[in-house]
Amino acid sequence: MDTPSILISGAGIGGPVAASRLAAAGWNATVIERVEHLRDDGQNVDVRGTGREVLRRMGLDDAVRAHHTSETGQAFLDADGGVYASFPAGAEDADTSPTADLEILRGQLARLLYDHSSAAAQYVFGDRITALHDDGHGVDVEFAHGAARRFDAVVIAEGSRSRTRELAFGESGLRELGLVFAYATIPRTSHDDRRWRIHAPGGGRLVHLRPDNVGTTRAMLTLRTDVRGLDRLDHDDVRAVLRATFADVGWQTPRILAALEHAPLYLDQVAQIHLPTWHRGRIALLGDSAWSAGPFGTGTTNALTGAYVLAGELGRTPGDIAAAFTRYETVLRPQTDRAQSFVMPRIAHPRSKWQRRLLHGGLRALAGPLGNALNRVRTTAPPVDTITLPDYPSRTATRR
């Protein structure tokens, strides 16, 4: 039997994991990424539950931990910087704190996963898929720049607004959540500490500052809004909107707005993806392009888990790709469906004074004995260990 071949579109988190595991299972894996180089940017992400177990099985847990941002917990502050609720970081993987015991910058995690897989898989940067033709026996793929190629299977491991998904599935499955997250990297000052600090001024806005491990500070400006299309604005217009929207907010907000002039900036119009199936013929979806739940603590874990399960099922039956894709979806759906129900409630971005008072009172309660009791029964934890991770033996050792 010829060695099966697979094309994976997206070199973020899920794509490199799938490539590494598939290469270990005897596949020829190619990863294509539309940007010219590996993206080392990104904000803090946490890894919990089944995602941590995937890293352990790949032998990467210690390497990831060595890049810990050292965030010590989460604190909610008033306009003068006074703390009215705080939550320490989790001490172990099972803890329910908003700050996991393993926090890492997304770009650093992506680099580790790329380095782990690049000796076993082929990477093509600066190109993208423009057409997919599945004839039932293979998939003919056309590219914006490279020559057309044929693969036994294709995996689309892109973001929630993936254009390639629509080429293959004809629908986006997009469900807007009415939240906008703006991420920036700003200079660190002596006023910054190792906590994730949040100020809720009202008007549907939150201001966040988080530590990193490279000498800067990660800032977020988040907004509850019904306006659509903000993510399609250019950077100058995004800066103008953020300055106008947060102009009257105190605490560290003026410092963040001033830093936007030169800060790396990314804006996400938050959406979920709801599709009846993640696979069609020999083409499957992975990660946010399949099940995006939003930036609420489950995305990285489910990308790692999904890639591991997808590769494991394809390794079991390389000659029956449709059956492998079906099993992958059957195994993973319970966890991703639960993740999509774990959405930051609208009250977390209070608009009115009474909503703000309700948020402050609720946070104070959660930071006290009531919150400790809820955490013990894990009612406030992101759903990151809903499934039992299958054990998939490798046919060959990954070439390093």
C-alpha positions as CSV (number, residue, x, y, z in Angstrom):
1,M,0.0,0.0,0.0
2,D,1.3,3.5,-0.9
3,T,2.1,5.9,1.9
4,P,-1.1,8.0,2.3
5,S,-0.7,11.8,1.9
6,I,-2.5,14.6,3.7
7,L,-2.6,18.4,3.4
8,I,-3.2,20.5,6.5
9,S,-4.1,24.2,6.0
10,G,-3.0,26.2,9.0
11,A,0.2,26.2,11.0
12,G,-1.2,27.5,14.3
13,I,-1.8,25.0,17.1
14,G,-3.9,22.1,15.7
15,G,-2.1,21.9,12.4
16,P,1.4,21.1,13.6
17,V,0.1,18.6,16.2
18,A,-1.9,16.8,13.6
19,A,1.1,16.8,11.2
20,S,3.4,15.4,13.9
21,R,1.0,12.6,15.0
22,L,0.1,11.7,11.4
23,A,3.8,11.5,10.4
24,A,4.3,9.1,13.4
25,A,1.4,7.0,12.1
26,G,3.0,6.7,8.7
27,W,1.5,9.5,6.7
28,N,3.2,12.0,4.4
29,A,2.0,15.3,5.9
30,T,2.2,18.7,4.3
31,V,1.2,21.9,6.2
32,I,0.4,25.1,4.2
33,E,0.2,28.5,5.8
34,R,-0.9,31.6,4.0
35,V,1.5,34.0,5.8
36,E,5.2,34.1,4.9
37,H,6.5,32.8,8.2
38,L,5.5,31.2,11.4
39,R,3.5,33.7,13.5
40,D,5.3,34.2,16.8
41,D,2.8,36.8,18.1
42,G,-0.3,36.3,20.2
43,Q,-1.7,36.7,23.7
44,N,-1.7,34.4,26.8
45,V,-3.4,31.1,26.3
46,D,-3.9,28.4,28.9
47,V,-3.6,24.6,28.5
48,R,-5.8,22.3,30.7
49,G,-7.4,18.9,30.9
50,T,-7.1,16.8,27.7
51,G,-4.8,19.4,26.1
52,R,-2.3,18.9,28.9
53,E,-2.5,15.2,28.4
54,V,-1.8,15.6,24.7
55,L,1.4,17.6,25.5
56,R,2.5,14.9,27.9
57,R,2.0,12.1,25.4
58,M,4.0,14.2,22.8
59,G,6.8,14.7,25.4
60,L,6.3,18.5,25.3
61,D,4.9,19.2,28.8
62,D,8.2,20.3,30.3
63,A,9.1,22.4,27.3
64,V,5.8,24.2,27.4
65,R,6.1,24.7,31.2
66,A,9.5,26.3,30.7
67,H,7.8,29.1,28.8
68,H,5.2,29.8,31.5
69,T,4.2,33.5,31.7
70,S,4.3,33.2,35.5
71,E,0.9,34.8,35.9
72,T,0.0,34.5,39.6
73,G,-3.8,35.0,39.4
74,Q,-6.6,37.3,38.4
75,A,-7.7,40.5,40.2
76,F,-10.6,42.9,39.6
77,L,-9.9,46.6,40.3
78,D,-11.8,49.8,40.6
79,A,-10.9,53.0,38.8
80,D,-8.3,53.9,41.5
81,G,-6.6,50.6,41.3
82,G,-8.1,49.1,44.4
83,V,-8.8,45.3,44.3
84,Y,-12.3,44.2,45.2
85,A,-12.0,40.5,44.1
86,S,-9.1,38.3,43.4
87,F,-8.5,34.7,42.4
88,P,-5.1,32.9,42.7
89,A,-3.7,30.9,39.9
90,G,-4.4,27.2,39.9
91,A,-1.9,25.0,41.7
92,E,-2.4,22.0,39.5
93,D,-4.1,21.0,36.2
94,A,-7.5,20.2,37.7
95,D,-7.9,23.6,39.4
96,T,-10.7,25.9,38.2
97,S,-9.0,29.3,38.6
98,P,-9.3,31.7,35.6
99,T,-5.5,31.6,35.5
100,A,-4.4,28.0,34.8
101,D,-1.3,26.5,36.3
102,L,0.1,26.5,32.8
103,E,-0.1,29.8,30.9
104,I,2.0,30.4,27.7
105,L,2.0,33.0,24.9
106,R,0.3,31.6,21.9
107,G,3.3,32.4,19.6
108,Q,5.7,30.5,21.9
109,L,3.4,27.4,21.9
110,A,3.1,27.6,18.1
111,R,6.9,27.7,17.8
112,L,7.4,24.7,20.1
113,L,4.8,22.7,18.1
114,Y,6.3,23.7,14.8
115,D,9.8,22.7,15.9
116,H,8.5,19.3,17.1
117,S,6.8,18.6,13.8
118,S,9.0,20.3,11.1
119,A,11.5,17.4,10.8
120,A,8.7,15.0,10.0
121,A,6.3,17.1,8.0
122,Q,6.8,19.4,5.0
123,Y,5.8,23.1,5.6
124,V,4.9,25.6,2.8
125,F,4.6,29.2,3.9
126,G,3.2,32.1,1.9
127,D,0.5,30.1,0.0
128,R,-3.1,29.2,0.3
129,I,-5.8,26.9,-1.1
130,T,-7.9,28.3,-3.9
131,A,-9.9,25.3,-5.0
132,L,-10.7,21.7,-3.7
133,H,-11.9,18.9,-5.9
134,D,-12.8,15.7,-4.1
135,D,-13.6,12.8,-6.5
136,G,-14.1,10.2,-3.8
137,H,-10.6,8.7,-4.3
138,G,-8.5,11.7,-3.5
139,V,-8.6,15.5,-3.4
140,D,-7.1,17.7,-6.1
141,V,-6.0,21.0,-4.6
142,E,-5.2,24.2,-6.4
143,F,-3.1,26.9,-4.7
144,A,-2.7,30.7,-5.1
145,H,1.0,30.3,-6.0
146,G,2.2,26.7,-6.1
147,A,1.4,23.9,-8.6
148,A,-1.8,21.9,-8.1
149,R,-1.3,18.6,-6.1
150,R,-3.3,15.6,-5.2
151,F,-3.8,14.3,-1.6
152,D,-5.6,11.4,0.0
153,A,-7.2,13.8,2.5
154,V,-7.3,17.5,3.4
155,V,-7.7,19.0,6.9
156,I,-8.6,22.7,7.3
157,A,-7.1,23.9,10.6
158,E,-7.8,27.6,10.3
159,G,-9.6,30.3,12.2
160,S,-13.3,30.9,12.8
161,R,-13.6,33.0,9.7
162,S,-11.9,30.5,7.5
163,R,-12.3,31.1,3.7
164,T,-11.1,27.6,2.9
165,R,-14.0,26.2,5.0
166,E,-16.5,27.9,2.7
167,L,-14.7,26.5,-0.4
168,A,-15.2,23.0,0.9
169,F,-18.5,23.3,2.8
170,G,-20.3,26.2,1.1
171,E,-21.4,27.6,4.5
172,S,-19.7,29.4,7.4
173,G,-21.7,28.3,10.4
174,L,-20.8,31.7,11.9
175,R,-22.7,32.8,15.0
176,E,-21.7,36.3,16.2
177,L,-21.6,36.7,20.0
178,G,-21.7,40.5,20.2
179,L,-18.2,40.8,21.7
180,V,-15.1,42.5,20.3
181,F,-11.6,41.7,21.8
182,A,-8.7,44.0,20.9
183,Y,-5.3,42.7,21.8
184,A,-2.1,44.8,22.1
185,T,1.4,44.3,23.4
186,I,2.6,47.4,25.3
187,P,5.7,48.4,27.2
188,R,6.0,47.1,30.8
189,T,6.2,49.6,33.6
190,S,7.0,49.4,37.3
191,H,3.2,49.6,38.0
192,D,2.7,46.2,36.4
193,D,2.8,43.0,38.4
194,R,2.3,39.3,37.8
195,R,-1.5,39.3,38.0
196,W,-4.1,39.4,35.3
197,R,-5.8,42.7,36.2
198,I,-9.3,43.7,35.0
199,H,-11.2,46.9,35.3
200,A,-15.0,47.0,34.5
201,P,-16.0,50.6,34.0
202,G,-19.5,49.9,32.6
203,G,-20.8,50.8,29.1
204,G,-20.2,47.2,28.0
205,R,-16.4,47.6,28.3
206,L,-13.5,45.8,30.1
207,V,-9.8,46.7,30.3
208,H,-7.3,44.0,31.0
209,L,-3.5,43.9,31.6
210,R,-1.6,40.6,31.8
211,P,2.0,39.7,32.3
212,D,4.2,37.9,29.9
213,N,7.7,36.3,30.0
214,V,9.4,38.6,27.5
215,G,9.5,41.9,29.4
216,T,6.3,43.5,28.0
217,T,2.7,43.6,29.0
218,R,-0.3,42.2,27.2
219,A,-3.3,44.5,27.1
220,M,-6.9,43.8,26.1
221,L,-9.8,46.1,25.5
222,T,-13.0,44.2,25.2
223,L,-16.4,45.5,24.3
224,R,-20.0,44.2,24.2
225,T,-21.5,45.6,21.0
226,D,-24.0,44.9,18.3
227,V,-21.9,46.6,15.6
228,R,-20.5,44.3,13.0
229,G,-17.5,44.6,10.7
230,L,-15.0,46.2,13.1
231,D,-12.6,43.4,12.4
232,R,-12.5,44.5,8.7
233,L,-11.2,48.0,9.5
234,D,-7.6,48.9,9.0
235,H,-5.4,49.5,12.0
236,D,-5.7,53.3,12.0
237,D,-9.5,53.1,12.0
238,V,-9.4,50.4,14.8
239,R,-7.2,52.6,16.9
240,A,-9.6,55.5,16.4
241,V,-12.6,53.4,17.4
242,L,-10.9,52.2,20.5
243,R,-9.7,55.6,21.6
244,A,-13.2,57.0,21.1
245,T,-14.9,54.1,22.9
246,F,-12.5,54.0,25.9
247,A,-11.7,57.7,26.2
248,D,-13.6,58.3,29.5
249,V,-12.3,55.2,31.2
250,G,-9.8,55.5,34.1
251,W,-7.3,53.2,35.8
252,Q,-4.5,52.2,33.2
253,T,-6.7,52.9,30.2
254,P,-5.1,56.2,29.1
255,R,-1.7,54.5,29.1
256,I,-3.0,51.7,26.9
257,L,-4.6,54.1,24.5
258,A,-1.4,56.1,24.2
259,A,0.6,53.0,23.5
260,L,-1.7,51.9,20.6
261,E,0.2,54.2,18.3
262,H,3.1,51.9,18.0
263,A,1.8,48.7,19.6
264,P,1.2,45.4,17.7
265,L,-2.6,45.2,17.6
266,Y,-5.1,42.5,16.7
267,L,-8.9,42.8,16.8
268,D,-11.3,39.8,17.0
269,Q,-15.0,40.1,16.4
270,V,-15.9,37.1,18.5
271,A,-18.0,34.4,16.9
272,Q,-18.7,30.7,17.3
273,I,-18.9,28.1,14.6
274,H,-21.9,25.7,14.6
275,L,-21.9,23.1,11.8
276,P,-23.9,19.9,11.4
277,T,-20.7,18.0,10.5
278,W,-17.0,18.7,10.4
279,H,-16.2,16.5,7.5
280,R,-17.3,16.0,3.9
281,G,-15.9,13.2,1.9
282,R,-12.1,13.4,2.2
283,I,-12.0,16.9,3.7
284,A,-12.3,17.7,7.4
285,L,-12.3,20.7,9.7
286,L,-10.1,21.1,12.8
287,G,-9.9,23.7,15.6
288,D,-11.7,27.1,15.4
289,S,-12.7,26.5,11.8
290,A,-14.8,23.6,13.0
291,W,-16.1,24.5,16.5
292,S,-14.9,27.9,17.6
293,A,-16.3,28.6,21.1
294,G,-14.7,32.0,21.6
295,P,-11.8,33.1,23.7
296,F,-13.1,31.6,27.0
297,G,-10.4,29.2,28.0
298,T,-11.1,26.2,25.9
299,G,-9.7,27.0,22.4
300,T,-6.1,25.9,22.8
301,T,-7.0,22.7,24.7
302,N,-9.6,21.6,22.2
303,A,-7.2,22.4,19.3
304,L,-4.6,20.1,20.8
305,T,-7.1,17.4,21.7
306,G,-8.9,17.6,18.3
307,A,-5.6,17.3,16.4
308,Y,-4.5,14.3,18.5
309,V,-7.9,12.5,18.0
310,L,-8.1,13.3,14.3
311,A,-4.6,11.9,13.6
312,G,-5.2,8.9,15.8
313,E,-8.3,7.9,14.0
314,L,-6.7,8.4,10.6
315,G,-3.8,6.3,11.8
316,R,-6.1,3.5,12.7
317,T,-7.8,3.2,9.3
318,P,-5.8,5.1,6.7
319,G,-7.7,3.2,4.0
320,D,-11.1,4.3,5.2
321,I,-10.8,8.1,5.6
322,A,-14.6,8.7,5.9
323,A,-14.9,6.3,8.8
324,A,-11.9,7.9,10.5
325,F,-13.4,11.3,10.2
326,T,-16.7,10.0,11.5
327,R,-15.0,8.5,14.6
328,Y,-13.0,11.7,15.2
329,E,-16.2,13.7,15.3
330,T,-18.0,11.2,17.5
331,V,-15.2,11.2,20.1
332,L,-14.7,15.0,20.2
333,R,-18.2,16.5,19.9
334,P,-19.2,16.1,23.5
335,Q,-16.3,18.3,24.6
336,T,-16.6,21.0,22.0
337,D,-20.4,21.2,22.3
338,R,-19.9,21.8,26.1
339,A,-17.2,24.4,25.4
340,Q,-19.6,26.3,23.2
341,S,-22.1,26.5,26.1
342,F,-19.3,28.0,28.4
343,V,-19.6,31.6,27.1
344,M,-18.7,34.7,29.1
345,P,-22.1,35.9,30.2
346,R,-23.3,39.3,29.0
347,I,-23.2,40.5,32.6
348,A,-19.4,40.2,32.4
349,H,-19.5,43.3,30.2
350,P,-22.0,45.4,32.2
351,R,-23.6,48.3,30.4
352,S,-25.8,49.9,33.1
353,K,-25.0,50.9,36.7
354,W,-27.1,48.1,38.2
355,Q,-25.4,45.5,36.0
356,R,-22.0,46.8,37.1
357,R,-23.1,46.6,40.8
358,L,-24.3,43.0,40.1
359,L,-21.0,42.1,38.5
360,H,-19.0,43.5,41.4
361,G,-21.1,41.8,44.0
362,G,-21.0,38.5,42.2
363,L,-17.2,38.6,41.9
364,R,-16.8,39.4,45.6
365,A,-19.0,36.4,46.4
366,L,-17.0,34.1,44.1
367,A,-13.8,35.3,45.6
368,G,-15.1,34.2,49.1
369,P,-16.4,31.0,50.6
370,L,-19.2,30.6,48.1
371,G,-16.7,30.6,45.2
372,N,-14.5,28.1,47.0
373,A,-17.5,25.8,47.4
374,L,-18.4,26.1,43.7
375,N,-14.9,25.4,42.6
376,R,-14.8,22.2,44.7
377,V,-17.6,20.8,42.6
378,R,-16.1,22.4,39.4
379,T,-19.2,24.2,38.4
380,T,-17.2,27.2,37.2
381,A,-14.5,25.4,35.3
382,P,-14.1,25.5,31.5
383,P,-15.1,22.1,30.1
384,V,-11.7,20.8,29.0
385,D,-11.9,17.2,30.2
386,T,-15.4,16.1,29.2
387,I,-14.0,13.1,27.2
388,T,-11.5,10.4,28.0
389,L,-8.5,10.8,25.6
390,P,-8.1,7.6,23.5
391,D,-4.7,5.9,23.4
392,Y,-3.4,5.7,19.8
393,P,-0.2,3.7,19.2
394,S,2.3,5.1,16.6
395,R,3.4,2.9,13.7
396,T,6.7,4.6,13.5
397,A,8.7,7.0,15.6
398,T,8.5,10.7,14.5
399,R,11.6,11.5,12.5
400,R,13.7,14.2,14.3
